[in-house]
């Protein structure tokens, strides 16, 4: 968004910048700006917390937490996903909702048109063995992921995820918490407004 990290420069943006609308989304009424996920990704974050507590924060510790969590992850979720009224049943280790076109760009994925329409993108990982899941994760992280091979993409404004388990860890913008299903994802009716430098482009998301 072009907001400086220096405190005084950031204050100057508040004083002399422009207000822009940023769309937010919710899962079961809880707000997220960028993404929300169920399955393997919350497991990665839980593993990372333990590794950071023991060894401290570092890039190596972060990478190791991903590898360890995916190798140990054994849960394939049996889901019913309803997107704008259309129901699909599938098994997957991970569903990842994205509300941010910039993040799709970073991952080398299409779907920006979905975000531009005011919808959300839902990435669904293929049901595979643990090393296959690691391979798909590497493909997504390096921008080499292929549609129908490393992920399926769904797009809609109202998404509901149902499963037998009553509670699961849910990650929202990197923070994890236990939530009760079913999980309802919606775009919030009102955006939040932020100050950005006047030189920023028209689209900040």
C-alpha angles and dihedrals in degrees: 000000000000096000109150119240091218108098098224093046090049090052089051088056090054090050098044109013131099128260116241130183118241119193117228132196135207138214112203088341095308115121127238130172104196115013148345126197145180127202127016099013096059086047089056091052092049090050091047092054090057094046092048091050091052103037106016130243118310140135091252091052090050093051092045091052090056093050094044095047094049093046091050095041110108105159120110109189119223103212143179108207119193115194115185090332097314112119126211129177119207147141121241140152093221143027117186122188117202125198097173128079091198090061090052088053091051091052092047092242133140121231101097089122088059091054091045090057090056095257133120130242119230116198115200119195118220117257102256145141119281097265089047088054089052090051092051090048092052090049091053093045093051096044092247097111118133124213113247089014106058098015147356119229126215125183130199148122096238118042127174124187118197129186139157096251109091096209135025140164112268124194120213116184090332097314119110131210137158113259135182120237151269092070116214119194121193139160110249114248093229124047125219118242125229135182116242131175114278089240092062119113121259093257115055097171 
